[in-house]
Amino acid sequence: MSGRYAADRVEGAIRQVLNAGGTTEEALAAGRAEGERHSTGDLLGARTELARDIARGER
């Protein structure tokens, strides 16, 4: 599986939770779970800042 696809899946999981009104912590947990499903848990670190920005409405 391509790294880009997996990264998009992680980001999508984060955005879905935040858009539904979830907390940043819930969004990060969803991103982590999605990353683990795609063996890309290391991507979560790269997406943590993005998730926080999304939660603050900056992206």
N, CA, C and O atoms as a GROMACS GRO file, in nm:
protein
  236
    1MET      N    1   0.085  -0.117   0.000
    1MET     CA    2   0.000   0.000   0.000
    1MET      C    3   0.089   0.123   0.000
    1MET      O    4   0.190   0.128   0.071
    2SER      N    5   0.052   0.219  -0.079
    2SER     CA    6   0.136   0.338  -0.088
    2SER      C    7   0.128   0.420   0.040
    2SER      O    8   0.026   0.423   0.108
    3GLY      N    9   0.238   0.485   0.070
    3GLY     CA   10   0.244   0.571   0.188
    3GLY      C   11   0.147   0.686   0.177
    3GLY      O   12   0.088   0.728   0.277
    4ARG      N   13   0.129   0.738   0.057
    4ARG     CA   14   0.038   0.851   0.036
    4ARG      C   15  -0.106   0.809   0.065
    4ARG      O   16  -0.181   0.883   0.129
    5TYR      N   17  -0.145   0.692   0.018
    5TYR     CA   18  -0.280   0.642   0.044
    5TYR      C   19  -0.303   0.625   0.193
    5TYR      O   20  -0.406   0.667   0.246
    6ALA      N   21  -0.207   0.564   0.260
    6ALA     CA   22  -0.219   0.542   0.404
    6ALA      C   23  -0.227   0.675   0.479
    6ALA      O   24  -0.306   0.690   0.572
    7ALA      N   25  -0.145   0.771   0.438
    7ALA     CA   26  -0.147   0.903   0.501
    7ALA      C   27  -0.284   0.969   0.482
    7ALA      O   28  -0.337   1.031   0.574
    8ASP      N   29  -0.340   0.955   0.363
    8ASP     CA   30  -0.472   1.012   0.336
    8ASP      C   31  -0.579   0.946   0.422
    8ASP      O   32  -0.672   1.012   0.469
    9ARG      N   33  -0.566   0.816   0.443
    9ARG     CA   34  -0.662   0.744   0.528
    9ARG      C   35  -0.653   0.792   0.673
    9ARG      O   36  -0.755   0.811   0.739
   10VAL      N   37  -0.531   0.810   0.722
   10VAL     CA   38  -0.511   0.859   0.858
   10VAL      C   39  -0.571   0.999   0.871
   10VAL      O   40  -0.646   1.026   0.965
   11GLU      N   41  -0.540   1.086   0.778
   11GLU     CA   42  -0.593   1.222   0.782
   11GLU      C   43  -0.745   1.220   0.774
   11GLU      O   44  -0.812   1.296   0.844
   12GLY      N   45  -0.800   1.135   0.687
   12GLY     CA   46  -0.945   1.126   0.674
   12GLY      C   47  -1.013   1.084   0.804
   12GLY      O   48  -1.118   1.136   0.840
   13ALA      N   49  -0.952   0.988   0.873
   13ALA     CA   50  -1.007   0.943   1.000
   13ALA      C   51  -1.006   1.055   1.103
   13ALA      O   52  -1.102   1.072   1.179
   14ILE      N   53  -0.898   1.132   1.106
   14ILE     CA   54  -0.887   1.245   1.198
   14ILE      C   55  -0.994   1.349   1.166
   14ILE      O   56  -1.064   1.396   1.255
   15ARG      N   57  -1.005   1.385   1.040
   15ARG     CA   58  -1.103   1.488   0.999
   15ARG      C   59  -1.247   1.443   1.027
   15ARG      O   60  -1.330   1.522   1.070
   16GLN      N   61  -1.275   1.316   1.004
   16GLN     CA   62  -1.410   1.265   1.024
   16GLN      C   63  -1.453   1.283   1.170
   16GLN      O   64  -1.564   1.328   1.198
   17VAL      N   65  -1.365   1.248   1.263
   17VAL     CA   66  -1.398   1.260   1.404
   17VAL      C   67  -1.415   1.407   1.443
   17VAL      O   68  -1.509   1.443   1.513
   18LEU      N   69  -1.323   1.491   1.397
   18LEU     CA   70  -1.331   1.633   1.432
   18LEU      C   71  -1.454   1.698   1.371
   18LEU      O   72  -1.520   1.780   1.436
   19ASN      N   73  -1.487   1.663   1.247
   19ASN     CA   74  -1.605   1.720   1.182
   19ASN      C   75  -1.734   1.676   1.251
   19ASN      O   76  -1.835   1.746   1.244
   20ALA      N   77  -1.730   1.561   1.316
   20ALA     CA   78  -1.847   1.512   1.388
   20ALA      C   79  -1.856   1.570   1.529
   20ALA      O   80  -1.946   1.537   1.605
   21GLY      N   81  -1.760   1.657   1.562
   21GLY     CA   82  -1.763   1.722   1.693
   21GLY      C   83  -1.681   1.652   1.799
   21GLY      O   84  -1.690   1.685   1.917
   22GLY      N   85  -1.601   1.554   1.758
   22GLY     CA   86  -1.516   1.483   1.854
   22GLY      C   87  -1.400   1.569   1.902
   22GLY      O   88  -1.370   1.674   1.845
   23THR      N   89  -1.336   1.523   2.006
   23THR     CA   90  -1.222   1.596   2.062
   23THR      C   91  -1.096   1.564   1.984
   23THR      O   92  -1.090   1.469   1.906
   24THR      N   93  -0.995   1.646   2.005
   24THR     CA   94  -0.866   1.621   1.941
   24THR      C   95  -0.813   1.485   1.982
   24THR      O   96  -0.758   1.412   1.899
   25GLU      N   97  -0.828   1.449   2.108
   25GLU     CA   98  -0.780   1.320   2.157
   25GLU      C   99  -0.852   1.204   2.087
   25GLU      O  100  -0.789   1.105   2.050
   26GLU      N  101  -0.984   1.218   2.068
   26GLU     CA  102  -1.060   1.115   1.997
   26GLU      C  103  -1.014   1.106   1.852
   26GLU      O  104  -1.004   0.997   1.796
   27ALA      N  105  -0.988   1.221   1.792
   27ALA     CA  106  -0.944   1.222   1.654
   27ALA      C  107  -0.808   1.156   1.639
   27ALA      O  108  -0.785   1.080   1.545
   28LEU      N  109  -0.718   1.185   1.732
   28LEU     CA  110  -0.586   1.122   1.727
   28LEU      C  111  -0.595   0.972   1.746
   28LEU      O  112  -0.522   0.896   1.682
   29ALA      N  113  -0.686   0.928   1.833
   29ALA     CA  114  -0.705   0.784   1.853
   29ALA      C  115  -0.757   0.719   1.725
   29ALA      O  116  -0.714   0.610   1.689
   30ALA      N  117  -0.849   0.786   1.657
   30ALA     CA  118  -0.901   0.733   1.531
   30ALA      C  119  -0.791   0.728   1.426
   30ALA      O  120  -0.781   0.630   1.351
   31GLY      N  121  -0.710   0.832   1.420
   31GLY     CA  122  -0.598   0.834   1.326
   31GLY      C  123  -0.498   0.723   1.356
   31GLY      O  124  -0.447   0.658   1.265
   32ARG      N  125  -0.472   0.703   1.483
   32ARG     CA  126  -0.378   0.598   1.523
   32ARG      C  127  -0.432   0.461   1.483
   32ARG      O  128  -0.359   0.377   1.430
   33ALA      N  129  -0.561   0.438   1.508
   33ALA     CA  130  -0.621   0.309   1.473
   33ALA      C  131  -0.616   0.286   1.322
   33ALA      O  132  -0.585   0.176   1.277
   34GLU      N  133  -0.647   0.390   1.246
   34GLU     CA  134  -0.641   0.377   1.100
   34GLU      C  135  -0.498   0.351   1.055
   34GLU      O  136  -0.475   0.268   0.967
   35GLY      N  137  -0.403   0.420   1.113
   35GLY     CA  138  -0.263   0.399   1.079
   35GLY      C  139  -0.217   0.258   1.109
   35GLY      O  140  -0.142   0.198   1.032
   36GLU      N  141  -0.262   0.205   1.222
   36GLU     CA  142  -0.225   0.068   1.257
   36GLU      C  143  -0.286  -0.032   1.160
   36GLU      O  144  -0.224  -0.134   1.130
   37ARG      N  145  -0.406  -0.004   1.112
   37ARG     CA  146  -0.468  -0.094   1.014
   37ARG      C  147  -0.386  -0.098   0.885
   37ARG      O  148  -0.387  -0.198   0.813
   38HIS      N  149  -0.317   0.010   0.857
   38HIS     CA  150  -0.236   0.017   0.735
   38HIS      C  151  -0.087   0.008   0.764
   38HIS      O  152  -0.004   0.041   0.679
   39SER      N  153  -0.054  -0.038   0.885
   39SER     CA  154   0.086  -0.054   0.926
   39SER      C  155   0.166   0.075   0.908
   39SER      O  156   0.282   0.073   0.868
   40THR      N  157   0.101   0.186   0.939
   40THR     CA  158   0.167   0.314   0.924
   40THR      C  159   0.151   0.398   1.050
   40THR      O  160   0.133   0.519   1.042
   41GLY      N  161   0.156   0.335   1.164
   41GLY     CA  162   0.142   0.407   1.289
   41GLY      C  163   0.239   0.522   1.301
   41GLY      O  164   0.210   0.620   1.371
   42ASP      N  165   0.354   0.512   1.235
   42ASP     CA  166   0.452   0.620   1.238
   42ASP      C  167   0.400   0.748   1.172
   42ASP      O  168   0.451   0.856   1.201
   43LEU      N  169   0.301   0.736   1.086
   43LEU     CA  170   0.244   0.855   1.023
   43LEU      C  171   0.169   0.942   1.122
   43LEU      O  172   0.151   1.062   1.099
   44LEU      N  173   0.124   0.882   1.231
   44LEU     CA  174   0.046   0.960   1.326
   44LEU      C  175   0.126   1.077   1.380
   44LEU      O  176   0.072   1.187   1.398
   45GLY      N  177   0.253   1.056   1.406
   45GLY     CA  178   0.334   1.167   1.456
   45GLY      C  179   0.336   1.284   1.360
   45GLY      O  180   0.331   1.400   1.401
   46ALA      N  181   0.342   1.253   1.232
   46ALA     CA  182   0.342   1.359   1.131
   46ALA      C  183   0.206   1.426   1.121
   46ALA      O  184   0.198   1.541   1.078
   47ARG      N  185   0.100   1.358   1.159
   47ARG     CA  186  -0.034   1.411   1.147
   47ARG      C  187  -0.085   1.476   1.276
   47ARG      O  188  -0.190   1.540   1.274
   48THR      N  189  -0.014   1.462   1.386
   48THR     CA  190  -0.061   1.517   1.513
   48THR      C  191  -0.078   1.668   1.505
   48THR      O  192  -0.179   1.721   1.550
   49GLU      N  193   0.019   1.736   1.449
   49GLU     CA  194   0.010   1.881   1.436
   49GLU      C  195  -0.107   1.919   1.345
   49GLU      O  196  -0.180   2.015   1.372
   50LEU      N  197  -0.124   1.846   1.238
   50LEU     CA  198  -0.236   1.872   1.147
   50LEU      C  199  -0.368   1.857   1.221
   50LEU      O  200  -0.457   1.941   1.206
   51ALA      N  201  -0.383   1.752   1.300
   51ALA     CA  202  -0.508   1.730   1.373
   51ALA      C  203  -0.536   1.846   1.468
   51ALA      O  204  -0.650   1.890   1.482
   52ARG      N  205  -0.433   1.893   1.533
   52ARG     CA  206  -0.453   2.006   1.626
   52ARG      C  207  -0.492   2.132   1.550
   52ARG      O  208  -0.577   2.208   1.595
   53ASP      N  209  -0.430   2.154   1.433
   53ASP     CA  210  -0.466   2.270   1.352
   53ASP      C  211  -0.611   2.262   1.305
   53ASP      O  212  -0.683   2.362   1.307
   54ILE      N  213  -0.653   2.143   1.263
   54ILE     CA  214  -0.790   2.124   1.218
   54ILE      C  215  -0.887   2.152   1.333
   54ILE      O  216  -0.988   2.219   1.316
   55ALA      N  217  -0.854   2.100   1.451
   55ALA     CA  218  -0.940   2.120   1.567
   55ALA      C  219  -0.954   2.267   1.603
   55ALA      O  220  -1.057   2.310   1.653
   56ARG      N  221  -0.849   2.344   1.578
   56ARG     CA  222  -0.853   2.487   1.606
   56ARG      C  223  -0.914   2.566   1.491
   56ARG      O  224  -0.930   2.688   1.500
   57GLY      N  225  -0.949   2.497   1.383
   57GLY     CA  226  -1.009   2.563   1.268
   57GLY      C  227  -0.910   2.637   1.182
   57GLY      O  228  -0.948   2.726   1.106
   58GLU      N  229  -0.783   2.602   1.192
   58GLU     CA  230  -0.679   2.671   1.117
   58GLU      C  231  -0.653   2.608   0.982
   58GLU      O  232  -0.578   2.665   0.902
   59ARG      N  233  -0.710   2.493   0.953
   59ARG     CA  234  -0.691   2.428   0.823
   59ARG      C  235  -0.825   2.383   0.771
   59ARG      O  236  -0.832   2.325   0.662
   0.00000   0.00000   0.00000
